Amino acid sequence: MWGIRKGAVLHSAIAKAFEYIAWVFYSYFFIRYVVGAIQDERGFYHILQFILISGGFFIIVALYYSYIEGAYIPLAGTIIYQKLYRKLYEKAGNVELRCFEDSSFYNRYTLAVDGASDKLILVIQNFFGIFTGGIAAIVVFSTMFMIDKFVVLFIVFPIVGNFLFGYLYHKAEYERDKAMAPYKRRIDYVNRVMYLADYSKEMRLSKVFHILKNKYEEALQGIIKTADQYALKINVPTWIRNYLTFTVMFEGVLMYGAYRAIVGKSIDLAELAVLSSTMVSASWILIRFTESLMECMKQGLFVENLRTFLEYEEKLPEDYDGIMPASEISSIEFRNVSFSYKEDCKIIHNLSFYIEGNSRVALVGHNGAGKTTIIKLLFRLYDPDEGEILVNGINIKEYNLKAYRSLFAAAFQDYKIFALSIRENVLMRESSEEDDEKVVDALIKAGVYDKIKSLPKGLDTIMTKEFDEEGVLLSGGEFQKIVVARAFAKNAPIKVFDEPSSALDPIAECDLYDSIMKESIDKTMIFISHRLSSVRNADMVFMLENGTILEQGTHKELMALNGSYADMYHKQAKNYLAVEDLQEVIA
Ligand SMILES: Nc1ncnc2c1ncn2[C@@H]1O[C@H](COP(=O)(O)OP(=O)(O)OP(=O)(O)O)[C@@H](O)[C@H]1O
């Protein structure tokens, strides 16, 4: 907090100090002086003057307090919110991809993000509440002790009430919130699915809504069950705390004081008035003090979680600094690489291959063979469990990660279109009209420029209707072409295309592969394709199965081998062209 907004820390401290000073002053000095002055018959104007001066002081304190609580802290809260969330998102953006496949990471993340800035402010305010409240409690109890030694015994009730039972219910509340976090995440997921347009078609054409509705209700039941489980653990200590703090303390001190003043006549009226008012203040100060303590502990647990999240040491930090890679690519090599997403489930098995710089390489194989995983490893989205990956003869772990990733221009299979302009969707960075030539060229190569040109706002057209009434929705193939244009537009020495034509018609597919081949003449290019006709011009084809290379060579070599690749090719050609005699096609 000090790092983000010093003023908020200082004003929280001053406001808390004033709050308690005003309390102690009113309950002890003010009442004692006024009742004493009446008893000593000091005169109306003298007392009025004292009341007015004290009133002025109270008004100033109250105005300052309201300004801090009502205006300054909420404003500071927005700045804290902005800076803290930036830190949170930076962290989430910097952790390795694997974290997003770990549900305990998600739970920690959700708990950290949930009202993080409010909790941080609460901890600071309550921290000063403990400090100044502790001093105020000592002053008030000493005053009571001076009037009557035995009356302080009544303090035991609010102390036990607040410290023991207050602690129990705060702890139970934290545990309940923690137990509810996975259910809340499930509810958030269903809310997201219902809200996002991406899911709307499937939702309308299937009965998946019912499954989601059931999941939602299950999660809701989970929340209700958790609330039920913790109801007694929270309510009983709350009731006992209130009973001991208010009823026993208030009534006890009042009856005891009245007995001493009326029956025993051992304290006078001023002392009885001071006793009653300090008793009320003492109770409140104690409540506030323990509330601050408990709140600090409770929010402290959230803040601790936030801190653990922010201090999580990335195993593969996105901002990893290392040597800068050369922009010319001479080789890419996988050396005995093994990898698994989860323990005991190897996806890549002792894989080794070598790619010459400036060559065009195709990865082919059945679904789930591990092609995309190889690309993810090459992008260093994951690190191998065994073996090493080398680019230009250097282990990729030694490179500055951002600079290393900038070597690649990629079109992903599971692409995402952003609710931004077409220009921004192609460049994937901030852009201006000066970039138009590059964007247009990329869109032409991807075979979608004619369509974009026909749109009234051209490159400025916003994709999707999320924010803009005039936003456009394109066909699946057109969307995919825009994604492919990303790889054309980025000036990078290695181009990667993961199933770039899965949504294209045969003519568009053919044109696209022509463009890709032309584009990659002086570049290293890796592409994944299920359409084997598209790999005929590759310099090297790797046929994968179960995370290892089954066959490798040029298309011709693999056909001559007459193994798995040739078999797959025959089957595809047969189905695709619906011809019996393929000799002509193969030739
Ligand atoms: N994030 C992940 N967590 C766990 N397992 C995964 C993950 N991503 C992929 N897998 C598993 O790894 C295996 C290989 O997946 P990969 O995407 O590399 O295959 P692929 O050859 O590209 O398949 P396709 O041709 O269908 O795209 C699959 O069995 C898949 O279930």
The ligand as a Gaussian input file, in Angstrom:
#p B3LYP/6-31G(d) Opt

LIG

0 1
 N       -3.182000     -28.649000     -22.100000
 C       -3.232000     -29.974000     -22.121000
 N       -3.328000     -30.674000     -20.970000
 C       -3.354000     -32.010000     -20.969000
 N       -3.296000     -32.753000     -22.084000
 C       -3.207000     -32.104000     -23.264000
 C       -3.177000     -30.688000     -23.349000
 N       -3.078000     -30.332000     -24.646000
 C       -3.048000     -31.489000     -25.358000
 N       -3.126000     -32.540000     -24.527000
 C       -3.079000     -33.953000     -24.925000
 O       -1.890000     -34.149000     -25.657000
 C       -2.101000     -35.015000     -26.752000
 C       -1.492000     -34.401000     -28.002000
 O       -2.218000     -33.235000     -28.305000
 P       -1.815000     -32.293000     -29.534000
 O       -2.701000     -31.139000     -29.528000
 O       -0.352000     -32.056000     -29.510000
 O       -2.147000     -33.266000     -30.760000
 P       -2.179000     -32.958000     -32.303000
 O       -1.319000     -33.976000     -32.956000
 O       -1.879000     -31.551000     -32.588000
 O       -3.697000     -33.277000     -32.595000
 P       -4.718000     -32.652000     -33.670000
 O       -4.310000     -33.151000     -35.000000
 O       -6.009000     -33.222000     -33.262000
 O       -4.657000     -31.184000     -33.540000
 C       -3.600000     -35.239000     -26.839000
 O       -3.860000     -36.558000     -26.454000
 C       -4.217000     -34.279000     -25.855000
 O       -5.241000     -34.882000     -25.133000

